[in-house]
Structures are given as structure tokens and as C-alpha cells.
């Protein structure tokens, strides 16, 4: 799962310092590769920090600058609703008292419950009690006690999440963690804004989730989204070309630590409580929903390439898989170009 938390002052300073690096390697971090041969619309770019990650917004059109600030603030607005680390959020209320009334939380849980059912429960946002045991944000490198993981696993069961309109309730001691879907959902919210505002085009990156919207020039050239090389944090292994859509990547290189010669990454299998053991280094999912692309990339990483295919087919999604031997395969209707 992807932990969602309000960044500390130290984290903000580190991430803001990284913005200078983004400027130098923009084709990788902001995931937009620009074809200089084409004349583009005027544009405006803004980088910020939210959801514990870097948010990159580039809007195209005559009034682009009027929208970049609003879009960046939307990510923080979503974070303030769904983050279990923000004490005033509806999700924190849900985790404390077992119920809340919020349309965004209810909508997200409905999506997540569907993915949980279709993935056989390896993806489950009621994993909060388990993910709280793991710390991938510090350098303590502590592996939780097995008995603690097994105890926390007793609270993990998506079927005990009850939805009634905007009203949500969970079982006793159940903890919700929407980190695996929140960044993608923020992209959904942004797309709705862009459409209503009549924006020509935009590309928005919220950590590993990306929205490519509209057009960047009169030629209608496709967006080019870089797929990171798992072995090179400043390099990419290929690009996904698309007219519009959402792209989310889950990889074992994003957050991890090593202990006694073993590598522990942050994508937890909700059935075992431990980092997922599959044949993959990363999976990139493309579909017409940000929340779904985010959740599916996590579920597919846990399931592995072969078992993911029926899940992707059900949701009309496509994917790029990179396995542990760095072999690349694709599934579905996807235009992927490997770097030569």
C-alpha cells in the first residue's frame, strides 16, 4: 500500500529541494516528454508538495496560469479528507469511532471494495492496522514482530466495511488506509475541474499517478508518459503514448529498506501482512479512472503478471509489466515504446 500522510517540515524541505532536480530531469519526474518540433499552446507549470510526494502540474492554453494554483490546492483538499495521518480528516474519524459521513470516502471505499473482491482480497484498504506496523519513511529499518502482524491481520476484512449512501461504518478496531488509491483519485478530481473550466490540455503528476488531459498543441499529438527504470531513479525504460487517460505505477523501488540481507518494500499483501512476493519489479496501469489505475497497479503488483490479466480485463485496463529479470511485457491495448 502507499502510505498517505501529512508531510513533516523536514519532509517538505527535502521534497522542495528536490524540485531543483525536477527542473534538470523534467522528462522523467514530471513524466511529460515534449516533442520540440511541434508548436505548443502557451503553458504554465507549478510544483508543490502534498500527500507526502511531489505534485507537478502543467496546464496548456491561453489562461493556463489561472488554473495551476487551483489544481495544486485540490490535491491538498483531497488529502485532508482521506489521510489517516491527519487527525481532523473523515478517515481519521472513521478509524477512531468506527463511522463517518462523507461522499468522497464512501465513493472511494466502493471502488476499493470492488478491487478487493476481484483480486481475492490481496488488495484491501482495511489493512490500516497492519500498515501502521511498518515504517518505510524513516531509517529505523525495523521488521514488525510476526505475532503483531498476525494480530493486526484479524482486523483486515473489506466485507465488514458498510456503505449506505455517504455513510460509512467499519468493524471494531478496523483501520482504513486509502493510500493505495488517494493519489489516483486526486487526479480524477482534477480532471473534473479541467473539463468544467474548459482547459485545453494538462498533465498532472501526483507521485506515481498521472493524468494526461486534452491536448498540448493544435496537432493533437499524443501525450508521452515515461515509465521509470526500476534500477535507475533518474532514468526511464520506455514511454506510454496516449491521447488521454490515467497512468499509475507501483514498484518495489519506491519505498523500501534492507534488514539482515533481505529487502522489504512498501507494497503489502493484505492476506499475509508482509511485502508482496511476486515476479514483478513494477507494473504501470493505464485506464479511464485515476482511482482505478492507482488501485489496480497495487493489486496487479501483488498478484503478479499472469494472475493480473483477468483483473485488468474486467476493468478495461492495460498494463506494462517489468519483472525481476527486467523483462518487459504489455497487456491490453497500450502503445508502449521501449528505449533503444
N, C-alpha and C positions, 0 to 999 in steps of 0.2 A: 504494500500500500504506500501511497505517497502522503507523508505527514503534512498536515496543513496547520501552520501556526503563525502567530503574530511575531515578526522578526524582532529580535532584541536590538538595542542600539549598536552593539558590536557587529551583529549580522548585517544591519543596514549599512554600516560603514564599509564592511568588506564588500558587500554587493555593489554599493555605489562606486567603490574604487574599481570594480570590475567593468564599469561602464566605459572606462578608457580603453580597456581591452576589446570591448564590443566594437568600438569605433574602428579598431585596427583589423578586426576579423569579422566584419559585419555579415559577410556572406554565410558565415557559419552560425553565429549566435542568434542573429535576427532571422536566420533561415530564409532570407529573400535574396535570390540571385538575380541581378538585374542585367538585362541584355542592352548594352550601351548603344547598339545600332538602332534602336527604336527611340523615338521621341516620346517621352513620358508626360503624363499630366503633372502639374505642379504638385508638390507633396510637402508634408510636414512630419517630422519624426520626434517621438518622445520616449525616453527610457525612465523607468521608475522601479520601485520595489514593492511587492505585495505577495501574499501567500508564501512568504519565505523564499521567493525567487525573483528573478529579473523579468520585468514586463517590458516588451518592446512593441511600440505602436507606430506604424507608418500609414498615413492616410493620404490618398491621392485626390486631387480635384482643386478647383479654384478657392474653395473655402476650407481647405484641409486643416489649417491651423486652428479653426474654431472648434474642431472635434477631438483633437488629440488629448487635451486635458480631461475632457469629459469621459473619454474611453478609459484612460488610466484610472480615474476615480471609480469607475464601475467595478473594476477588479477588487478594489478595497471594500466596496459596498457588499459584494458577494461574500468576501472573506469574513466580514463582520456578521454575516448571517450563519455561515456553515462551519466556521472554525471551532473545533472543540477546545482550542487553546485560548480562545477569547472568552472570558468569563461571562460577558453580557450577551453572547450570541444565543439564538434559539437552540442550536445544537447543544451548547453547554447546559442550557436549561433542561433539555431533554435528558441529557446524561445525569443530571443531578436529581431531578424529580420524576423522571420516567414519562413525561409528556410535554408537548408543546403545541402551539397552533401557528403554523407558518406555511404559506403556499409554496415557497421555494424549497424548503426542507422536504415537504410532502412529495413534491414533484420529483425531486432527486432520489428520494427513497423508493419511489415507484419504479423508476428506471433501474436502480441498483438491484432491487429485488428480482426484476426480470432477468438481469445478467446472472445473479446468484443461482436462480433456478436452472437456467440454461447452461451454466458452467458446472453444475453438480455441486455447487457450494464452495468451490475453491476460492471464489471471489465473494466476499461477504463484508459489508460495511459495519456490521455489528461486531467487528474484530477489535474495537477500541481498547478493550481491557488487555488484549494481547499486544497490540502495537505500542501501548503505553510502557510495556516492559522493555522494549527495545529502544536504544538511543543511538541513532545514526548521525546526530548533529554535533556531538562532542567528540573528544578524543579519548574517552574513557575505555572504549573497546571492551565492554562487559557483555558477556553472553548470559541471558537470564537463566535462572535455575529451571531445569526441566519440570520440576514439580509445580513451579509457579506458572509456567506456560500451560500445563495440563489443567490447572485450576482455572485459569482465565479462559481457556477454551470452552469451559462449561457454559459460559455466557454467550457464546457465539452461535447464533441461530437466526437467520434472516426471517424465518417463518413466524417469529414472535414479534416482529415489527408490525404494528397495526396502523392502518391508514384509513381515515374517514374524512374525505374532503381535505381540508387543510390541517385537520387534527391528526397528531401522531402520538403514539404511545409505544413503549418498549417494555420488555420484561424486567424484573428486578435485577439490579446490578449490571444490566446490559449497557454497553457503551458504544455510541455511534462514532465512526471515523469516516468522514466524507472526503478525505484527502485524495482518494483514487479517482474522484470524479469532479472535484471542485474546479480545477483549472480549465477543464474542458467545458464545464457548464458556464464559466465566466465568458468563454468565447461565444457560447450560444446567446448570452445576454447582449454581448457587444454586437453580434450580427443583427439582432432585432433592432438595436439602436441605429446602426448604419443604414438599414433598409428604410426605417421611418424617416431618417434625416436626409435621404436621397444622396448619400455619399457615392462618388464614382467608384472608388476602389480602396481597399485597405488590406494590410497584412498585419496580424497581431499575434505575438508570441507570449504565452504565459507559461514559463518554464517549458515543459515538454509538450504542451498543447498549442496548436497553431490554427488560426482562422485565416483563410485566403478568401477575400470577398471582392466581387465586382471586377473591374478592370484597372490596369495601371497605365494603359495608353489606348489610343484610338484603333490600333491594330488588333486589340483584343488578345494579345499574347498570353499564353498560359503562365500561371504562377509556377515558380520553381522552388521547391522546398527541400532543403538539404537534409539528408539522413546522416547523422553523425557516425564516424568510425569509432566503435567501442574501445579501440586501443589507442585512440588519439583524440584528446579532448579539444584540440583546435583544428581537427581535420574532419572531412566528411567522406563517406564511402560511395555516395551517389545522390541523385536527386529524384524527387517525385514531381511530375508535371501534372497540373490540374487546372481546370477552368475556375472552379470554386470548390470550397469544401473545408473540412476539418481534418487535421492530421495530428495524431498523438503518438508519442514514442515512450515505451517503457524499456529500461535497460538495467543490467546489473552493475553498470559503471556509475550510476547517478549518485547513489549514497551507499557506502559500504565501509567495513573495517575488517582487519585481519587479526585473528587470535589463534595462537598455537598452530600457525601454519595453515589455518582454514579461513576462507574468505566468506564474510556474511554480508549480504546485500539487503536492501530495504523492502523488497517486494515479497510480502509474506503470504504463504499459503494458508488460507483460513481453516483448512482441515487439520493442519499439523502445528500451526503457530510458529513455524520456522521459515526462513527464507526459502522461496520456491526452488526446487531442484528440477530443472527441465533441460532440454537440449539447446536452449537459446541464450544468446548474449543480449539481443534486443529484438523488439517487434514494433513496427510502425504501422498504425491502422489509419485508413482513410475512409470516412463515411460522411453522411449529411447531417450529423449531430455531433456537437462538441462533447457533450456529456457521454454519449455512447462511444465515441472514439477513445476517450480517456479510459472509461471503464473496460472497454474491450481490449485495449492494449495491455492492461494489467492482467485481465483474465487469460488472454492468449499467452502471455509470457509464462504464467503459472502452468497452463495446460500443455504447453509445448506445441510445435508446429502441426503435427498430424491431428491431434485432438482439437485444435483450434478451428479447423476448416469448417466443420458443421456449424459452429457458433458464428463465424463470420458470415456464412451463407445465410443464416436465419435473419441477420440484421442488414443484409445487403452491403456488407463492408468488404474492403480489400486490404491486403497487408504486404509488408516487406519483412521477411524473417532473416535474421543473421544468427547462425548457430555458433556453437563453441569452437568450431574449426574455421570460423569466418566464412563459411559458405553462405551465399545469398540466394534466397528463393522468394518468389512472389506468389500471391494468391488473389484471384479475382481480377476485376477489370481495373488494372492500375498501370500507369505509364511511369516506369522506373528506369532511370539511366544510371548505370554504374560508371564510376570514374575510371577512366582508362589509364 
